[in-house]
Amino acid sequence: MTALGLVNTLRAKTRTVDPAALKDDDYGWGTYKELRGVDTKTLTRQELRSHLEARDLATTGNKGQLALRLEASVVEEQTKAYADAEDAEFQLGADLEERGAVYVAGVNSSGQLGLGDWAPRDRFEVVRETRGAGVSFVAAGYDISFAVTEDHDVLSWGAKGIGATGHRLGTGAFDDDDEDLYMEPRPIRDLVGEEICQVQAGSSHCLAGSMGGDLYVWGRGESGQLGLGDRESKQIPVLNAGFPEGTEVSQVAVGENHSLVLTKAGGVYSWGHGDRGRLGVGACWRVGVPQSEKNIFPTPMLLHTFSKEVVRQVSCGPSFCLAVTAANVWSWGAGEGCVLGHGDTLTRETPVQIEAFKGSVVLQAECGTWHCAALVLVPPCKDGGYLYTWGSGYHGQLALGTRQVQPTPAIVAKLLATQQLLRKVWCGSHHCAAVTTDGELYTWGSNRTGCLGRALPDLNNEPSRARFVPRFVLLGKEDGEQYSADPGHVGGFGVLVDGVGRGLPRAVACGKEFTLVATYPYEGPVLEVAKQVMQASAIEEEEIRLLEEEQIRHQEKTGKERKKELARVAEMALGLSGKVPTKLCSICEDCPGFRPTPTRESICLGCHHSVSFHTQVNSAEAAASYSAADSLAKY
């Protein structure tokens, strides 16, 4: 049984009642099953007393009092049972969630968050159906989401149920009574057992790759983007066998209406709509075919540019592509917005090396809609690098401050200043996300729908920071605060949230203004241990505070005693020198020293204050006698 099947079985058992138990009517006096649904006012006095006695309750009073007493007892038991059931369900859910889950944030107009409603989220929230399912890979399209589990189950949701979900619509995949089931994850039945390990979603079609190198396709096919040799659409996944024998697919990528795959041998195949050179084969149209099909290439074609190169990774934008080799990054397709990284907006019909990356080891290159990003290795680190971006980022996607167009790759100084090395980066249409080598999540770009999963800083309180104002965007009153060109840390992963542990990010996907995050199992302290640690920390802080206060009091006391000792030594020194020490008044600063009045010897002649206020030794006399005091102290 798969992890998802186990979760559903456990949930079903908590919601069902044994039919045999329902047939047994002899539950005994006072039991909840005997009294469930019974109107206590219809019972006889003897029955009421028997039920109350069985419940150890008082049996005195008239019939009305007995009925009320019994009813109150039943309600109390029912309330406690509900509370216990809720606690048990919470503990079960918490245990499942701590084994790993998918968290979502952003727009939800098509049910793409999988939360059972259409409300957007500005903070990451768990998708209940994915708790404990062991999700290892996530993908996001325009308004559709996918998750792949460790058991190779493929879950899909969103697209209002009419997109490329991969389900057999109208044939039992969705219950006819509930048209909203697409708002929660459901396994794609036709991919069960095919050992799928990755999925990618375009605007209207999807590709999935298996552990054995097979390719499955589904969705719209009018541009030949399914690679099946025709222009037919497929509602459910079908195997694409259009490759030479022995070809094994290692990675898939999809654009708006074209597709790209990388083989385990390092070759690259493309197919679909060939306009603007997005296929990279050196041709944008075919001859000898109808006019309506001249831009359509419906079967996989090998890119001969890489015949002497070993490609390690590929990525697709809407109408352009990137490929990473051991020596460089290559780009081709439509060049509007400087997305190809060559410093211009020209179209490239075949792959061309990006000069900025020559001599660098590039770990990953990723396409967005109007921009691109790449990670460049930083020795001696083997798994992390600095972030470079280029293209057009009118919503802050470039993370280059107020710069909104970058013709060639440029390093993101914000992350460079904090020495943050990234393990992987993901680009959406309006925002981006990245995970550091420490497993921390960072996001930037548009946050109008909350897809960044974090609060943006209030620039009104930080006038020294430049405000990012998007171009070509109609701004509302507060829209200027809804974009961030600075990568910001997203909290809530690798910690306890509302008493439930959340693991660190394992896989991320950025759709059109929504974000998916799959997590590893939580490895931190459980709630009780965390409370103990917090209590121990609070006790330690209190002990440190008390110790500091004690040290301050000791220093003050020591200082006062030292002053008294110096005064005593000074008096002794003055006495040895034959001088009478002059005592100054502690109230009056102008007192020259205590001199008794002729009529009252306890009153000072100079300041008229009592002799009890004259306790300070004249500093000048004391200074004059320090040498004598030191000699006395040594003696």
C-alpha positions in Angstrom: 0.0 0.0 0.0 1.3 3.4 -0.9 1.8 6.2 1.7 -1.2 8.1 0.3 -3.3 4.9 0.4 -2.3 4.4 4.0 -3.3 7.9 5.0 -6.7 7.6 3.3 -7.3 4.2 5.0 -6.6 5.7 8.5 -8.9 8.6 7.8 -11.6 6.3 6.7 -11.4 4.2 9.8 -11.7 7.3 12.0 -14.9 8.3 10.3 -16.7 4.9 10.1 -18.7 2.9 12.6 -18.8 -0.9 12.8 -22.1 -2.1 11.3 -22.2 -5.0 13.7 -22.1 -2.5 16.6 -25.1 -0.7 15.2 -27.2 -3.9 15.2 -26.6 -4.6 18.8 -29.2 -2.8 20.8 -28.3 -4.1 24.3 -25.8 -1.6 25.5 -26.8 -1.5 29.2 -28.2 1.2 31.5 -26.6 4.6 31.3 -24.4 4.0 28.3 -24.1 6.7 25.7 -25.0 4.3 22.9 -28.2 3.4 24.7 -29.1 7.1 25.3 -27.9 8.5 21.9 -30.9 10.1 20.2 -33.3 9.4 23.1 -35.6 12.1 24.4 -35.1 11.8 28.1 -38.5 13.4 28.7 -40.2 10.3 27.3 -38.6 7.9 29.7 -40.3 6.6 32.8 -39.2 7.6 36.3 -37.9 4.1 36.9 -35.9 4.2 33.6 -34.5 7.6 34.5 -33.4 6.4 37.9 -31.8 3.3 36.4 -29.8 5.4 33.9 -28.8 7.9 36.6 -27.7 5.2 39.0 -25.6 3.6 36.3 -23.9 6.9 35.8 -23.3 7.4 39.6 -25.6 10.4 39.6 -28.2 11.5 42.2 -31.6 9.8 41.8 -33.6 12.2 43.9 -36.1 14.7 42.6 -39.2 14.7 40.5 -39.3 13.3 37.0 -38.5 16.6 35.3 -35.4 17.1 37.4 -34.2 13.6 36.7 -34.7 14.1 32.9 -32.7 17.3 32.9 -30.0 15.8 35.0 -29.6 12.8 32.7 -29.7 15.0 29.6 -27.0 17.3 30.9 -24.8 14.3 31.7 -25.3 12.9 28.2 -24.5 16.3 26.6 -21.3 16.6 28.7 -20.2 13.1 27.7 -20.9 13.9 24.0 -18.9 17.1 24.2 -16.0 15.4 25.8 -16.1 12.6 23.2 -16.0 15.3 20.4 -13.1 17.0 22.1 -11.2 13.8 22.4 -11.9 12.9 18.8 -10.6 16.3 17.7 -7.5 15.9 19.8 -6.9 12.5 18.3 -7.4 13.8 14.8 -5.1 16.7 15.5 -2.4 14.4 16.8 -2.8 12.1 13.8 -2.6 15.1 11.4 0.4 16.5 13.2 2.2 13.2 13.0 1.5 12.9 9.3 2.5 16.5 8.6 5.8 16.1 10.4 6.7 13.3 8.0 6.6 15.8 5.2 3.9 17.7 3.3 3.2 20.4 0.7 2.7 24.0 1.7 1.1 26.6 -0.6 0.7 30.4 -0.8 -0.6 32.9 -3.4 -3.6 33.1 -5.8 -6.2 30.4 -5.6 -8.8 31.4 -8.2 -8.7 28.0 -9.9 -8.2 25.8 -6.8 -4.5 25.6 -7.5 -3.6 25.7 -3.8 -5.5 22.4 -3.2 -7.1 23.7 0.0 -10.7 23.1 -0.9 -11.6 26.7 -1.5 -10.9 29.7 -3.7 -9.4 32.0 -1.1 -5.8 33.2 -1.6 -3.2 32.8 1.1 -0.4 35.2 2.0 1.3 32.7 4.4 2.2 29.1 3.6 -0.5 26.7 4.6 -0.4 22.9 4.5 -2.3 20.9 1.9 -4.0 18.3 4.1 -4.1 15.6 1.5 -0.3 15.6 1.1 0.5 15.1 4.8 2.7 12.0 5.2 2.5 11.2 1.5 6.3 11.6 1.1 6.1 14.2 -1.7 9.6 14.6 -3.3 8.8 16.7 -6.4 6.3 19.5 -7.1 5.4 21.4 -10.3 3.2 24.4 -11.1 1.7 25.7 -14.4 -0.5 28.6 -15.1 -3.2 27.5 -12.7 -2.5 23.9 -12.0 -0.4 22.0 -9.5 1.3 18.6 -9.4 3.1 16.6 -6.7 5.1 13.4 -7.1 5.5 11.1 -4.0 8.4 8.8 -3.1 6.1 5.9 -4.1 5.8 7.5 -7.6 2.1 8.5 -7.2 1.3 11.7 -9.2 -1.2 14.0 -7.6 -2.8 16.9 -9.5 -5.2 19.7 -8.6 -6.4 23.1 -9.8 -7.2 24.4 -13.3 -10.9 24.5 -12.3 -10.9 20.8 -13.2 -10.9 21.4 -17.0 -7.2 21.8 -17.6 -4.5 19.3 -18.2 -5.1 17.5 -14.9 -4.5 14.0 -16.4 -7.9 12.7 -15.0 -10.6 10.9 -16.9 -13.2 13.6 -16.7 -16.8 12.3 -16.7 -15.8 8.7 -16.3 -15.8 8.4 -12.5 -12.5 10.1 -11.7 -14.6 12.8 -10.1 -17.9 12.1 -8.4 -20.8 13.5 -10.3 -22.2 14.8 -7.1 -19.2 16.9 -6.3 -17.7 19.1 -9.1 -15.2 20.7 -6.7 -12.9 17.7 -6.2 -10.3 19.3 -8.4 -9.7 21.7 -5.5 -7.9 19.0 -3.5 -5.1 16.7 -4.7 -6.2 13.4 -6.4 -3.9 10.7 -7.8 -3.7 10.4 -11.6 -4.9 6.8 -12.1 -3.3 6.3 -15.5 0.1 6.9 -14.1 -0.2 4.5 -11.1 2.6 1.9 -11.4 4.6 3.8 -14.0 7.2 4.9 -11.5 7.0 8.6 -12.4 9.7 10.8 -10.8 9.1 14.2 -12.4 6.3 16.3 -14.0 6.4 19.7 -15.8 3.3 21.8 -16.7 3.0 24.3 -19.5 0.1 26.6 -20.2 -2.0 23.8 -21.7 0.0 20.5 -21.7 2.2 18.4 -19.4 5.1 16.0 -19.6 6.1 13.3 -17.1 9.3 11.3 -16.9 9.7 7.9 -15.3 12.5 6.2 -13.4 13.1 4.0 -16.4 13.4 6.9 -18.9 9.9 6.7 -20.4 8.0 9.9 -21.3 4.2 10.4 -20.8 2.3 13.4 -22.3 -1.2 14.8 -22.0 -3.1 18.0 -22.6 -3.7 20.1 -25.7 -1.9 19.1 -28.8 -3.0 21.5 -31.6 0.6 22.7 -31.9 2.2 19.3 -31.9 3.5 19.9 -28.4 2.7 16.4 -27.3 5.2 15.0 -29.8 2.9 12.1 -30.9 3.1 12.9 -34.6 -0.3 14.5 -34.8 -2.2 17.5 -33.4 -4.7 15.7 -31.2 -5.2 16.5 -27.6 -5.0 13.8 -24.9 -7.1 14.0 -21.7 -5.1 11.3 -20.0 -1.4 10.5 -20.0 -0.1 8.4 -23.0 3.3 7.0 -23.7 5.4 9.0 -26.2 7.4 6.4 -28.2 8.7 8.7 -30.8 12.4 8.4 -29.8 15.1 6.2 -31.3 15.2 2.8 -29.7 17.2 2.8 -26.4 16.6 6.5 -25.7 16.0 7.2 -22.0 14.6 10.5 -20.8 16.3 12.0 -17.8 14.6 15.5 -17.6 11.6 17.2 -19.1 10.7 20.8 -19.8 7.7 22.6 -21.3 7.1 26.0 -22.8 3.9 27.6 -23.9 3.3 25.3 -26.9 6.6 23.4 -27.3 8.5 20.7 -25.3 12.1 19.8 -24.5 13.6 16.7 -23.1 17.1 15.7 -22.0 18.2 12.1 -22.4 20.5 10.2 -20.0 23.1 10.2 -22.8 23.2 14.1 -22.7 21.2 14.6 -25.9 18.4 17.2 -26.3 15.1 16.7 -28.2 12.5 19.3 -29.0 9.1 19.5 -30.7 5.9 21.6 -31.0 5.4 25.1 -32.4 8.6 26.3 -34.1 8.0 30.0 -34.3 10.8 32.3 -33.3 13.4 29.5 -33.3 12.2 28.1 -29.9 12.9 24.5 -31.0 16.6 25.3 -31.6 16.8 23.1 -34.8 17.7 26.0 -37.1 14.3 26.0 -38.8 11.0 27.7 -37.9 8.7 26.1 -40.5 8.3 23.0 -42.7 7.8 22.7 -46.4 5.4 20.4 -48.2 2.7 20.7 -45.6 -0.5 22.7 -45.4 -0.1 26.4 -44.5 -1.8 25.9 -41.1 0.8 23.3 -40.2 4.0 24.9 -41.5 5.2 25.9 -38.0 4.2 22.6 -36.4 6.9 20.0 -35.6 4.8 17.2 -34.1 7.6 14.6 -33.5 10.8 14.8 -31.4 13.9 16.2 -33.2 17.5 16.0 -32.0 19.4 19.2 -31.6 22.6 18.6 -33.4 24.3 21.7 -31.9 25.0 19.5 -28.9 26.4 16.6 -30.8 29.8 17.3 -29.3 28.5 18.5 -25.9 27.0 16.7 -22.9 24.0 18.6 -21.7 23.4 18.4 -18.0 20.2 20.4 -17.6 17.5 22.1 -19.7 14.8 24.6 -19.0 11.9 26.2 -21.1 10.4 29.6 -21.1 7.2 30.5 -23.1 9.2 30.9 -26.4 12.8 30.4 -25.5 15.1 27.7 -23.9 18.3 27.3 -21.9 20.7 24.3 -21.7 23.6 23.9 -19.3 26.7 22.0 -20.4 30.0 21.3 -18.5 31.6 24.4 -20.2 28.8 27.0 -20.6 25.1 28.0 -20.8 23.3 28.0 -24.1 20.2 29.9 -25.1 17.9 30.1 -28.1 14.4 31.2 -29.2 12.7 34.6 -29.0 15.0 37.3 -27.6 12.4 39.9 -26.5 13.2 41.5 -23.2 16.8 40.4 -23.4 15.9 36.9 -22.0 18.6 35.1 -24.0 21.4 37.0 -22.1 23.3 38.1 -25.2 22.8 41.8 -24.6 20.2 42.3 -27.3 16.7 41.3 -28.3 17.5 39.2 -31.4 16.0 35.8 -32.1 18.4 32.8 -32.1 17.2 29.8 -34.1 20.0 27.5 -32.8 21.6 27.4 -29.4 24.3 30.1 -28.8 26.7 30.2 -25.8 26.2 33.0 -23.3 29.5 34.9 -23.2 29.1 35.9 -19.5 29.3 32.4 -18.3 32.4 31.3 -20.2 35.0 29.9 -17.8 32.4 29.4 -15.0 30.9 26.2 -13.7 27.1 26.7 -13.8 25.1 24.5 -11.5 21.6 25.3 -12.8 19.9 27.7 -15.3 16.2 28.4 -15.0 13.7 30.1 -17.3 10.9 32.3 -16.1 8.3 34.1 -18.3 10.3 37.2 -19.1 13.6 36.6 -17.1 16.1 33.9 -16.4 18.4 32.9 -13.5 21.5 30.8 -13.0 23.6 29.5 -10.1 27.4 29.7 -10.6 29.6 27.4 -8.5 31.6 29.0 -5.7 34.6 26.8 -4.8 35.3 25.1 -2.5 31.5 24.6 -2.1 30.3 21.8 -4.4 26.6 22.2 -4.0 26.0 26.0 -3.9 26.6 29.1 -5.9 26.0 32.7 -6.4 22.8 33.9 -8.2 22.8 35.6 -11.6 19.7 37.0 -13.3 19.0 38.7 -16.6 16.0 39.6 -18.8 13.1 41.8 -17.8 11.8 42.0 -14.3 9.1 44.6 -14.0 7.8 43.0 -10.8 11.2 42.6 -9.0 12.0 39.2 -10.4 15.6 40.1 -11.2 16.4 40.9 -7.6 18.7 43.7 -8.8 17.3 46.6 -6.8 15.5 49.2 -9.0 17.0 47.7 -12.2 14.1 46.2 -14.2 15.9 45.2 -17.5 19.3 43.4 -17.5 20.6 42.5 -21.0 23.4 40.2 -19.8 23.7 38.0 -16.6 24.4 40.1 -13.5 25.2 38.8 -10.0 22.6 39.5 -7.3 24.5 41.7 -4.9 21.9 41.4 -2.1 22.8 37.7 -1.6 26.4 38.3 -2.3 26.6 40.8 0.6 25.3 38.3 3.0 27.4 35.4 1.6 24.3 33.3 0.9 25.0 30.3 -1.4 22.0 28.9 -3.2 21.4 25.2 -3.8 18.5 25.7 -6.3 16.4 28.4 -7.8 12.9 28.4 -9.3 11.4 31.1 -11.6 7.7 31.8 -12.0 6.0 34.4 -14.2 6.0 37.2 -11.6 8.2 35.9 -8.7 11.1 33.6 -7.8 12.2 31.3 -5.0 15.5 29.8 -4.0 16.8 27.5 -1.3 20.2 28.0 0.3 22.7 25.3 1.1 21.5 25.5 4.7 18.0 24.7 3.5 16.5 28.2 4.1 13.8 29.5 1.7 14.1 32.9 0.0 11.5 34.6 -2.2 11.2 37.9 -4.2 9.2 39.5 -6.9 5.5 40.3 -7.0 3.5 39.7 -3.7 0.1 41.0 -4.8 -1.5 37.7 -4.1 0.8 36.7 -1.2 2.8 34.2 -3.3 6.0 35.2 -1.5 4.7 33.7 1.7 6.1 36.5 3.8 5.4 40.1 4.8 7.3 42.8 2.9 9.2 45.5 4.8 7.5 48.8 5.4 9.5 51.2 3.3 7.9 54.2 5.0 9.9 53.3 8.1 13.1 52.7 6.1 13.6 55.8 4.0 17.2 54.9 3.2 16.0 52.0 1.1 15.0 52.5 -2.6 11.4 51.9 -3.3 10.8 49.4 -6.2 8.0 50.7 -8.5 7.0 48.4 -11.3 6.9 49.7 -14.9 3.9 49.2 -17.1 1.8 48.3 -14.0 -1.3 50.2 -12.9 -0.6 50.9 -9.3 -3.3 51.3 -6.6 -2.9 53.2 -3.4 -0.7 50.6 -1.7 0.6 48.6 -4.7 4.0 50.1 -4.4 4.4 48.0 -1.3 3.5 44.7 -3.0 6.7 44.1 -4.9 10.1 43.3 -3.6 13.4 43.2 -5.6 15.2 42.0 -2.5 15.4 38.2 -1.7 13.8 37.8 1.7 13.9 34.9 4.1 10.7 32.9 4.5 10.3 31.7 8.1 8.2 28.8 9.3 10.2 25.9 7.9 12.4 23.6 10.0 10.6 24.8 13.1 7.4 24.2 15.1 4.4 26.1 13.8 1.3 26.1 16.0 2.6 23.0 17.8 3.3 21.1 14.6 6.8 20.5 13.1 7.5 21.7 9.6 10.5 20.2 7.8 13.0 22.1 5.6 12.2 22.7 1.9 12.8 19.7 -0.3 11.3 20.9 -3.6 9.7 24.2 -4.7 7.6 25.3 -7.7 6.5 28.8 -8.8 3.4 29.1 -10.9 1.6 32.2 -12.0 1.6 34.1 -8.7 1.4 31.0 -6.4 4.1 28.9 -4.8 4.3 25.2 -3.8 6.9 23.9 -1.2 7.4 20.2 -0.4 9.3 19.5 2.8 11.5 16.9 4.2 10.4 15.2 7.5 10.7 17.4 10.5 13.8 16.7 12.5 13.6 19.2 15.3 12.3 18.8 18.9 8.7 17.8 19.5 6.4 20.2 21.2 6.9 18.9 24.7 10.7 18.9 24.3 10.5 22.4 22.8 8.5 23.6 25.8 11.0 22.1 28.2 13.9 23.8 26.2 12.1 27.1 26.3 11.4 26.8 30.0 15.0 25.9 30.6 16.1 28.8 28.5 13.8 31.1 30.4 15.1 29.8 33.7 18.7 30.3 32.5 18.0 33.8 31.4 16.4 34.6 34.8 19.4 33.2 36.6 21.7 35.3 34.5 19.6 38.4 35.2 19.6 37.7 39.0 23.4 37.1 38.9 24.0 40.4 37.1 21.8 42.2 39.6 23.8 40.6 42.4 27.1 41.6 40.9 25.8 45.2 40.5 24.7 45.3 44.2 28.0 43.8 45.2 30.0 46.4 43.3 27.9 49.2 44.8 28.4 47.8 48.3 32.1 47.3 47.7 32.4 50.9 46.4 30.7 52.3 49.5 32.8 50.2 51.8 35.9 51.3 50.0 35.0 55.0 50.3 34.4 54.5 54.1 37.7 52.7 54.4 39.5 55.5 52.6 37.8 58.1 54.8 38.8 56.2 57.9 42.4 55.8 56.8 42.5 59.5 55.9 41.2 60.4 59.3 43.9 58.3 60.9 46.5 59.9 58.7 45.3 63.3 59.6 45.3 62.3 63.3 48.9 61.1 63.0 49.9 64.4 61.4 48.3 66.2 64.4 45.5 67.7 62.3 41.9 67.6 63.2 39.9 66.3 60.1 37.4 68.7 58.7 34.0 67.2 58.1 31.9 68.6 55.2 28.1 68.8 55.2 26.4 66.3 53.0 23.4 68.6 52.4 25.1 72.0 51.8 27.8 72.2 49.1 29.0 75.6 50.3 29.8 74.5 53.9 33.6 75.0 54.6 33.5 72.4 57.3 31.9 71.8 60.6 32.5 74.5 63.2 30.3 74.4 66.3 28.3 77.5 67.2 29.1 79.0 70.6 25.6 78.4 72.0 24.9 74.9 70.4 27.9 72.8 69.8 25.9 70.3 67.7 25.0 72.9 65.1 27.4 74.0 62.4 28.3 77.7 62.5 28.7 77.9 58.7 25.6 76.0 57.3 23.4 75.7 60.5 23.0 72.0 59.9 23.4 69.3 62.6 26.7 67.6 63.1 25.1 64.4 62.1 25.0 65.6 58.5 28.7 66.4 58.4 30.1 63.0 57.5 32.4 63.8 54.5 36.1 64.3 54.9 37.6 67.4 53.2 39.0 66.1 49.9 41.9 68.5 49.9 43.0 67.5 53.3 42.5 63.8 52.4 44.6 64.2 49.2 47.3 65.9 51.2 47.4 63.0 53.6 47.3 60.1 51.0 51.0 59.4 51.3 50.7 59.2 55.0 47.6 57.0 54.6 49.4 54.6 52.2 52.3 54.4 54.6 49.9 53.6 57.4 48.1 51.0 55.4 51.4 49.3 54.6 52.3 49.5 58.2 
